[in-house]
Amino acid sequence: MPFDHELIAAAWQNDVPEAARLIAAGADVNALDDTVQSAFLIAASEATSTCST
């Protein structure tokens, strides 16, 4: 997919707005990079922001 690698990069950078934009554009959160990690896995392990309700 065209946005998958960009989404992985956004996940590494903890760029939530960019990640949301890419997901809305069709990026696959489960697409794997060269180290067999997905954006979903990276975001879960590297996240530094908190969710608010």
N, CA, C and O atoms as a GROMACS GRO file, in nm:
protein
  212
    1MET      N    1   0.085  -0.119   0.000
    1MET     CA    2   0.000   0.000   0.000
    1MET      C    3   0.089   0.124   0.000
    1MET      O    4   0.199   0.123   0.055
    2PRO      N    5   0.042   0.228  -0.060
    2PRO     CA    6   0.126   0.347  -0.076
    2PRO      C    7   0.159   0.420   0.054
    2PRO      O    8   0.263   0.485   0.062
    3PHE      N    9   0.075   0.412   0.156
    3PHE     CA   10   0.097   0.488   0.278
    3PHE      C   11   0.153   0.405   0.393
    3PHE      O   12   0.179   0.459   0.501
    4ASP      N   13   0.173   0.277   0.373
    4ASP     CA   14   0.212   0.190   0.483
    4ASP      C   15   0.346   0.229   0.544
    4ASP      O   16   0.358   0.236   0.667
    5HIS      N   17   0.447   0.255   0.462
    5HIS     CA   18   0.579   0.290   0.515
    5HIS      C   19   0.576   0.427   0.582
    5HIS      O   20   0.646   0.450   0.681
    6GLU      N   21   0.495   0.517   0.530
    6GLU     CA   22   0.480   0.648   0.593
    6GLU      C   23   0.414   0.633   0.731
    6GLU      O   24   0.451   0.703   0.825
    7LEU      N   25   0.317   0.542   0.741
    7LEU     CA   26   0.251   0.519   0.870
    7LEU      C   27   0.349   0.461   0.971
    7LEU      O   28   0.348   0.500   1.088
    8ILE      N   29   0.433   0.370   0.927
    8ILE     CA   30   0.534   0.313   1.017
    8ILE      C   31   0.628   0.422   1.066
    8ILE      O   32   0.662   0.426   1.184
    9ALA      N   33   0.669   0.511   0.977
    9ALA     CA   34   0.756   0.623   1.016
    9ALA      C   35   0.685   0.714   1.116
    9ALA      O   36   0.746   0.759   1.213
   10ALA      N   37   0.559   0.742   1.093
   10ALA     CA   38   0.482   0.826   1.185
   10ALA      C   39   0.470   0.759   1.322
   10ALA      O   40   0.476   0.827   1.424
   11ALA      N   41   0.454   0.629   1.324
   11ALA     CA   42   0.447   0.556   1.451
   11ALA      C   43   0.578   0.568   1.527
   11ALA      O   44   0.578   0.590   1.648
   12TRP      N   45   0.692   0.552   1.458
   12TRP     CA   46   0.822   0.567   1.524
   12TRP      C   47   0.840   0.707   1.580
   12TRP      O   48   0.903   0.724   1.684
   13GLN      N   49   0.786   0.807   1.512
   13GLN     CA   50   0.799   0.946   1.554
   13GLN      C   51   0.691   0.988   1.654
   13GLN      O   52   0.691   1.101   1.702
   14ASN      N   53   0.599   0.896   1.684
   14ASN     CA   54   0.486   0.924   1.773
   14ASN      C   55   0.406   1.043   1.722
   14ASN      O   56   0.359   1.126   1.800
   15ASP      N   57   0.390   1.050   1.591
   15ASP     CA   58   0.317   1.159   1.525
   15ASP      C   59   0.172   1.115   1.507
   15ASP      O   60   0.134   1.066   1.400
   16VAL      N   61   0.093   1.133   1.610
   16VAL     CA   62  -0.045   1.084   1.611
   16VAL      C   63  -0.131   1.150   1.503
   16VAL      O   64  -0.204   1.079   1.434
   17PRO      N   65  -0.125   1.282   1.484
   17PRO     CA   66  -0.207   1.341   1.378
   17PRO      C   67  -0.173   1.287   1.238
   17PRO      O   68  -0.262   1.261   1.157
   18GLU      N   69  -0.044   1.269   1.211
   18GLU     CA   70  -0.004   1.215   1.081
   18GLU      C   71  -0.048   1.070   1.067
   18GLU      O   72  -0.094   1.029   0.961
   19ALA      N   73  -0.033   0.993   1.173
   19ALA     CA   74  -0.077   0.853   1.170
   19ALA      C   75  -0.228   0.845   1.144
   19ALA      O   76  -0.273   0.763   1.064
   20ALA      N   77  -0.304   0.929   1.210
   20ALA     CA   78  -0.450   0.929   1.190
   20ALA      C   79  -0.484   0.966   1.046
   20ALA      O   80  -0.575   0.907   0.987
   21ARG      N   81  -0.413   1.063   0.990
   21ARG     CA   82  -0.437   1.103   0.852
   21ARG      C   83  -0.407   0.987   0.756
   21ARG      O   84  -0.484   0.962   0.663
   22LEU      N   85  -0.297   0.918   0.780
   22LEU     CA   86  -0.258   0.807   0.693
   22LEU      C   87  -0.354   0.689   0.704
   22LEU      O   88  -0.385   0.625   0.604
   23ILE      N   89  -0.400   0.660   0.824
   23ILE     CA   90  -0.498   0.552   0.842
   23ILE      C   91  -0.627   0.587   0.770
   23ILE      O   92  -0.686   0.501   0.705
   24ALA      N   93  -0.671   0.712   0.782
   24ALA     CA   94  -0.792   0.755   0.711
   24ALA      C   95  -0.775   0.746   0.560
   24ALA      O   96  -0.871   0.725   0.487
   25ALA      N   97  -0.650   0.762   0.514
   25ALA     CA   98  -0.622   0.755   0.370
   25ALA      C   99  -0.605   0.611   0.321
   25ALA      O  100  -0.590   0.588   0.202
   26GLY      N  101  -0.608   0.515   0.414
   26GLY     CA  102  -0.604   0.375   0.374
   26GLY      C  103  -0.480   0.297   0.412
   26GLY      O  104  -0.465   0.182   0.370
   27ALA      N  105  -0.389   0.356   0.490
   27ALA     CA  106  -0.270   0.283   0.533
   27ALA      C  107  -0.311   0.164   0.620
   27ALA      O  108  -0.407   0.172   0.696
   28ASP      N  109  -0.236   0.057   0.607
   28ASP     CA  110  -0.264  -0.067   0.680
   28ASP      C  111  -0.183  -0.068   0.810
   28ASP      O  112  -0.060  -0.074   0.806
   29VAL      N  113  -0.250  -0.063   0.924
   29VAL     CA  114  -0.180  -0.061   1.053
   29VAL      C  115  -0.106  -0.192   1.079
   29VAL      O  116  -0.019  -0.197   1.166
   30ASN      N  117  -0.137  -0.297   1.006
   30ASN     CA  118  -0.073  -0.426   1.024
   30ASN      C  119   0.034  -0.456   0.920
   30ASN      O  120   0.092  -0.565   0.922
   31ALA      N  121   0.061  -0.363   0.829
   31ALA     CA  122   0.168  -0.383   0.730
   31ALA      C  123   0.301  -0.389   0.804
   31ALA      O  124   0.322  -0.318   0.901
   32LEU      N  125   0.391  -0.474   0.756
   32LEU     CA  126   0.518  -0.496   0.824
   32LEU      C  127   0.632  -0.421   0.756
   32LEU      O  128   0.634  -0.406   0.634
   33ASP      N  129   0.728  -0.375   0.838
   33ASP     CA  130   0.847  -0.313   0.783
   33ASP      C  131   0.955  -0.420   0.766
   33ASP      O  132   0.927  -0.539   0.779
   34ASP      N  133   1.077  -0.378   0.735
   34ASP     CA  134   1.186  -0.472   0.710
   34ASP      C  135   1.226  -0.552   0.833
   34ASP      O  136   1.289  -0.657   0.820
   35THR      N  137   1.190  -0.504   0.951
   35THR     CA  138   1.222  -0.576   1.074
   35THR      C  139   1.102  -0.655   1.127
   35THR      O  140   1.102  -0.701   1.241
   36VAL      N  141   0.999  -0.669   1.044
   36VAL     CA  142   0.878  -0.744   1.074
   36VAL      C  143   0.801  -0.682   1.191
   36VAL      O  144   0.747  -0.753   1.276
   37GLN      N  145   0.799  -0.550   1.196
   37GLN     CA  146   0.719  -0.478   1.294
   37GLN      C  147   0.612  -0.398   1.220
   37GLN      O  148   0.638  -0.342   1.114
   38SER      N  149   0.494  -0.394   1.277
   38SER     CA  150   0.384  -0.318   1.218
   38SER      C  151   0.372  -0.182   1.288
   38SER      O  152   0.424  -0.164   1.398
   39ALA      N  153   0.305  -0.089   1.223
   39ALA     CA  154   0.280   0.041   1.285
   39ALA      C  155   0.203   0.023   1.415
   39ALA      O  156   0.227   0.094   1.513
   40PHE      N  157   0.111  -0.071   1.417
   40PHE     CA  158   0.032  -0.100   1.538
   40PHE      C  159   0.124  -0.141   1.653
   40PHE      O  160   0.111  -0.091   1.764
   41LEU      N  161   0.218  -0.232   1.625
   41LEU     CA  162   0.311  -0.278   1.727
   41LEU      C  163   0.402  -0.166   1.773
   41LEU      O  164   0.426  -0.149   1.893
   42ILE      N  165   0.453  -0.089   1.679
   42ILE     CA  166   0.543   0.022   1.713
   42ILE      C  167   0.470   0.125   1.799
   42ILE      O  168   0.523   0.170   1.900
   43ALA      N  169   0.350   0.161   1.758
   43ALA     CA  170   0.273   0.260   1.834
   43ALA      C  171   0.245   0.211   1.975
   43ALA      O  172   0.252   0.289   2.071
   44ALA      N  173   0.214   0.085   1.989
   44ALA     CA  174   0.184   0.030   2.122
   44ALA      C  175   0.308   0.027   2.210
   44ALA      O  176   0.298   0.047   2.332
   45SER      N  177   0.424   0.004   2.152
   45SER     CA  178   0.544  -0.008   2.233
   45SER      C  179   0.618   0.124   2.252
   45SER      O  180   0.692   0.138   2.349
   46GLU      N  181   0.598   0.220   2.163
   46GLU     CA  182   0.673   0.346   2.168
   46GLU      C  183   0.590   0.466   2.209
   46GLU      O  184   0.645   0.575   2.224
   47ALA      N  185   0.463   0.451   2.227
   47ALA     CA  186   0.374   0.565   2.253
   47ALA      C  187   0.416   0.641   2.376
   47ALA      O  188   0.450   0.582   2.479
   48THR      N  189   0.412   0.774   2.366
   48THR     CA  190   0.443   0.859   2.481
   48THR      C  191   0.325   0.953   2.514
   48THR      O  192   0.327   1.020   2.616
   49SER      N  193   0.226   0.956   2.427
   49SER     CA  194   0.111   1.042   2.455
   49SER      C  195   0.007   0.964   2.534
   49SER      O  196   0.010   0.841   2.538
   50THR      N  197  -0.083   1.036   2.597
   50THR     CA  198  -0.188   0.971   2.674
   50THR      C  199  -0.322   0.999   2.610
   50THR      O  200  -0.339   1.099   2.540
   51CYS      N  201  -0.415   0.912   2.634
   51CYS     CA  202  -0.550   0.929   2.582
   51CYS      C  203  -0.632   1.006   2.685
   51CYS      O  204  -0.613   0.989   2.806
   52SER      N  205  -0.720   1.089   2.637
   52SER     CA  206  -0.810   1.161   2.727
   52SER      C  207  -0.952   1.126   2.692
   52SER      O  208  -0.984   1.097   2.576
   53THR      N  209  -1.037   1.129   2.790
   53THR     CA  210  -1.178   1.097   2.766
   53THR      C  211  -1.265   1.217   2.786
   53THR      O  212  -1.387   1.209   2.770
   0.00000   0.00000   0.00000
